[in-house]
Amino acid sequence: MIRRPPRSTLFPYTTLFRSNGTGTYAYALWTKNDGTNNIIQVADSSTNGSTWATPINLSDIGQNALTPCFTVDSTEKNVYAIWVRSNGTNNIIQFSVSLDFAKNWSTPQDLSATGQDASVPHMITDFVGDDVYAIWVRSNGTNDIIQFSRSSDFGSNFSSPVDLSVVGQNAMTPQIATNFNENCVCAIWPRSN
């Protein structure tokens, strides 16, 4: 029986090292100040971490970005990143994907709806990386609620956000997971009663 490697999620200022069986590939994601704003950067190594590629800016310049996290599929080839970025009015959740060992990245796409602040993104992928699941906190104007979105095409397109938590009180710090057979997606969060 083939055992599934554990999924990893990267949080701010930490480094994720994953093995493709030989330990060749490593990825790092962080927040860096460009002198005006905080931006999200990523770098990769295909030499067991002994040398690293020049960092790539994932978030657009001009507004602050923060709270990056990312995950990879079992092949280590497909790398998915999510973060919070200001659009000048509100903080929104943005996403980008690399399907070639973090060499090239898609243009960032907005996952959360505009009009209210969103924060605390978390993300996982299934074994082969075609299904990507994202969860975050977003204000509805009165309370913070948990929202969820899914992509079934390697992060090219995402579903419209779905509210998971009940309105009326604040919810926070969501986490998400899927089972070995990938026929179940589970989310959990604290919420005030």
C-alpha positions in Angstrom: 0.0 0.0 0.0 1.3 3.5 -0.9 1.3 5.8 2.1 0.3 9.4 1.6 2.9 11.9 2.6 1.8 14.4 5.2 0.5 17.7 3.9 2.3 20.8 5.1 1.2 24.4 5.3 3.6 27.3 5.6 2.9 30.2 7.9 4.7 33.5 8.1 8.4 33.6 8.6 8.9 29.8 8.4 10.3 27.6 5.7 8.7 24.5 4.3 11.0 21.7 3.2 9.4 18.8 1.4 10.9 15.7 -0.2 10.0 14.2 -3.5 11.5 11.0 -2.3 15.0 12.1 -2.9 14.8 15.3 -0.9 15.6 17.4 -4.0 13.0 20.1 -3.8 12.5 22.8 -1.1 10.3 25.9 -1.1 10.3 29.0 1.1 7.6 31.7 1.3 7.8 34.9 3.4 6.8 38.5 3.8 9.4 41.2 2.8 9.2 44.9 3.0 10.2 46.5 -0.3 10.8 49.9 1.3 7.2 51.0 0.9 4.9 47.9 1.4 5.1 44.4 2.6 5.1 41.9 -0.3 5.0 38.1 -0.5 8.1 36.4 -1.9 8.9 32.8 -2.8 12.1 30.9 -3.6 12.9 27.4 -4.5 15.8 25.0 -4.4 16.2 21.9 -6.6 19.6 21.0 -5.0 18.5 19.7 -1.6 18.5 23.3 -0.3 22.2 24.0 -1.0 21.5 26.7 -3.6 18.3 28.8 -4.0 16.8 30.5 -7.0 16.3 34.3 -6.9 13.2 35.2 -4.9 10.0 35.9 -6.9 7.5 38.5 -5.9 4.1 36.8 -5.7 1.9 39.7 -4.5 1.6 42.9 -6.6 3.4 46.0 -5.3 1.5 49.1 -4.2 -0.4 47.6 -1.2 0.6 45.6 1.8 0.4 41.8 1.7 0.8 39.5 4.7 0.0 36.1 6.3 1.3 33.9 3.5 0.8 30.2 3.6 1.3 27.5 1.0 1.1 23.8 0.3 2.3 21.3 -2.3 0.9 18.1 -3.8 2.5 14.7 -3.4 4.7 15.2 -6.5 6.2 18.4 -5.1 5.8 19.9 -8.6 2.6 21.8 -8.0 3.0 24.6 -5.4 0.0 26.7 -4.1 0.2 30.0 -2.3 -2.4 32.1 -0.5 -2.1 35.3 1.4 -3.9 38.5 2.5 -3.4 41.7 0.5 -5.0 45.2 0.8 -6.9 46.4 -2.3 -6.6 50.0 -1.0 -9.9 49.7 0.9 -10.1 46.2 2.4 -7.9 43.2 3.0 -8.7 40.4 0.6 -7.5 36.8 0.1 -5.3 36.2 -2.9 -4.0 33.0 -4.5 -1.4 32.0 -7.0 -0.1 28.6 -8.2 3.0 27.2 -9.8 2.7 24.0 -11.8 6.5 23.7 -12.5 8.4 23.4 -9.2 7.9 27.1 -8.2 9.6 28.5 -11.3 6.6 30.3 -12.8 3.5 31.5 -11.0 0.0 32.4 -12.1 -1.2 36.0 -11.8 -2.7 36.5 -8.3 -6.5 36.0 -8.2 -8.8 37.3 -5.6 -10.7 34.6 -3.7 -12.6 36.6 -1.1 -15.3 39.1 -2.1 -14.5 42.8 -1.9 -16.4 45.2 0.5 -15.2 43.8 3.8 -11.9 42.6 5.3 -10.7 39.0 5.0 -7.9 37.4 6.9 -6.3 34.2 8.3 -6.1 32.1 5.1 -5.5 28.4 5.2 -5.2 25.9 2.3 -4.7 22.3 1.4 -4.6 20.2 -1.7 -5.5 16.6 -2.5 -2.9 14.0 -3.4 -2.4 14.9 -7.0 -3.1 18.6 -6.6 -6.1 19.0 -8.9 -8.4 19.8 -6.0 -7.4 22.8 -3.9 -9.4 23.9 -0.8 -9.1 27.4 0.7 -10.6 28.7 3.9 -10.4 32.1 5.6 -12.1 34.6 7.9 -14.2 37.5 6.5 -16.3 40.2 8.0 -19.9 40.3 6.9 -20.1 43.9 8.2 -21.3 42.8 11.7 -19.3 39.7 12.6 -16.3 37.7 11.3 -17.5 34.5 9.5 -15.6 31.5 8.0 -15.7 31.3 4.2 -14.6 28.5 1.9 -13.8 28.1 -1.8 -12.7 25.2 -3.9 -10.8 24.7 -7.2 -11.0 21.4 -9.1 -8.6 22.5 -11.9 -5.2 22.9 -10.1 -6.2 26.4 -8.9 -7.1 27.9 -12.2 -10.6 28.7 -11.1 -12.3 28.8 -7.7 -15.9 28.5 -6.7 -17.8 31.5 -5.3 -17.1 31.8 -1.5 -19.5 29.8 0.7 -20.2 30.9 4.3 -19.5 28.0 6.7 -20.0 29.5 10.2 -23.3 30.7 11.5 -23.8 34.5 11.6 -24.5 36.4 14.8 -21.1 35.9 16.6 -17.5 36.1 15.6 -15.6 33.0 14.2 -11.8 32.9 13.8 -8.7 30.9 12.9 -10.1 28.2 10.6 -8.3 25.0 9.7 -9.1 22.5 6.9 -8.1 19.0 6.1 -9.1 16.1 3.9 -8.9 12.3 4.4 -6.8 9.7 2.8 -9.5 8.8 0.2 -10.1 12.5 -0.4 -13.8 12.0 -0.4 -14.3 14.2 2.7 -13.2 17.8 3.4 -13.3 18.8 7.1 -13.1 22.3 8.5 -12.9 23.5 12.1 -12.8 26.9 13.8 -13.6 28.5 17.2 -16.8 30.7 17.4 -18.3 32.7 20.2 -21.7 31.6 21.4 
